[in-house]
Amino acid sequence: MVKYPNGLNKKVIQTTTKTFANRGMNLEFLINQSNEYYLDLDIANIHKKPTPITIVNVDYPSRNKAKITEAYFKTPSTTDYNGVYKSRAIDFEAKDCNSNTSFPLKSIHEHQIKHLKSVLHHGAIAFVLLRFNKFDEVYYIDAKLVIEFYYKPERKSLSYKWVKENGYLIPLTYNPPINYIKVIDKLYFEEELWVLIKK
């Protein structure tokens, strides 16, 4: 309890590393909050890509209240997010899954898979952030694994069991809500640091 000069008491809430405050929140919103945190602390520069649209009609009731009434997508979008971290390009797709058994691969479009293949070829760190909404769990899945599964004709989905075994669970925290940079550090930069130490 904190006593203020006006005599009022206010409870102080202790924050822990794990939080349930983010339950039910939109995945995109949580990632955007995480990216703002990384940007504010100069950790990384990663942003949501704007979806390219062509505007057909605009309603102008007044100069400062223009409203788009009709538009269409110019070209198929690539992935949701891109940026840079420790001199490496970062590119990833974010997906929600409402099933508690599997994530349907049809939720990722072929042009997105081709884009992920291309950025991997050019040296980017590429992955998919997948959230199982019923469990409130977010997983980091390497893009190479998703691409491999995408082109297997017998596979129509990634099972929850497979994701748990092959992905990296990212615990929801207070700030940043989804600390995917921690996984990238473990997978890419701890190994590089170990090689430098051995030299």
Residue pairs with C-beta under 8 A, 6 or more apart in sequence:
1 9
1 10
1 11
1 12
2 9
2 10
2 11
2 12
3 9
4 10
15 174
16 174
17 171
17 173
17 174
18 171
18 172
18 173
19 172
19 173
19 174
20 172
21 174
22 30
22 136
22 172
22 177
23 136
23 172
24 136
25 177
27 94
27 95
27 96
27 129
27 131
27 138
28 48
28 80
28 94
30 138
30 172
30 177
30 178
31 48
31 80
31 81
31 94
31 129
31 177
31 178
31 180
32 48
33 175
33 176
33 177
34 176
34 177
34 178
34 179
34 180
35 44
35 46
35 47
35 48
35 81
35 83
37 43
37 175
37 176
38 44
38 45
38 46
38 85
38 176
38 181
39 45
39 46
43 85
43 181
44 83
44 84
44 85
44 86
44 90
44 181
45 83
45 84
45 85
46 81
46 82
46 83
46 84
46 85
46 90
47 81
47 82
47 83
48 80
48 81
49 77
49 78
49 79
49 80
49 81
49 82
51 73
51 77
52 73
52 74
52 75
52 77
53 71
53 72
53 73
53 74
54 71
54 72
54 73
54 74
55 68
55 70
55 71
56 70
56 71
56 72
57 68
57 69
57 70
57 71
58 66
58 67
58 68
58 69
59 66
59 67
59 68
59 69
60 66
61 67
76 109
76 111
77 112
78 111
78 112
78 115
79 91
79 92
79 93
79 112
79 115
79 116
79 126
80 92
80 93
80 94
81 90
81 91
81 92
81 93
81 94
82 89
82 90
82 91
82 92
83 89
83 90
84 90
85 125
85 181
85 184
86 189
88 123
88 124
88 125
88 188
89 119
89 122
89 123
89 124
89 125
90 124
90 125
90 126
90 184
91 115
91 116
91 119
91 124
91 125
91 126
91 143
92 126
92 127
92 128
92 129
92 143
92 180
93 108
93 112
93 116
93 128
93 129
94 128
94 129
94 130
94 131
95 103
95 107
95 108
95 128
95 129
95 130
95 131
96 131
96 133
97 103
97 107
97 130
97 131
97 132
97 133
98 133
98 134
99 132
99 134
99 160
100 132
100 134
100 135
100 160
101 159
101 160
102 157
102 158
102 159
102 160
103 130
103 132
103 157
103 158
103 160
103 163
104 156
104 157
105 149
105 150
105 155
105 156
105 157
105 158
106 156
108 128
108 146
108 150
110 150
113 146
113 147
113 150
116 126
116 143
116 146
116 147
117 143
117 147
119 126
120 126
120 143
120 144
120 147
125 184
125 188
126 142
126 143
126 144
127 140
127 141
127 142
127 143
127 180
128 140
128 141
128 143
128 146
129 138
129 139
129 140
129 141
129 170
129 178
129 180
130 138
130 139
130 141
130 158
130 163
130 167
131 137
131 138
131 139
132 139
132 160
132 163
135 160
136 172
137 169
138 169
138 170
138 172
138 178
139 163
139 164
139 167
139 168
139 169
139 170
140 167
140 168
140 170
140 180
140 183
141 158
141 163
141 166
141 167
141 168
142 187
145 166
146 158
149 155
149 158
168 183
168 186
168 187
170 178
170 179
170 180
170 182
170 183
171 179
172 178
173 179
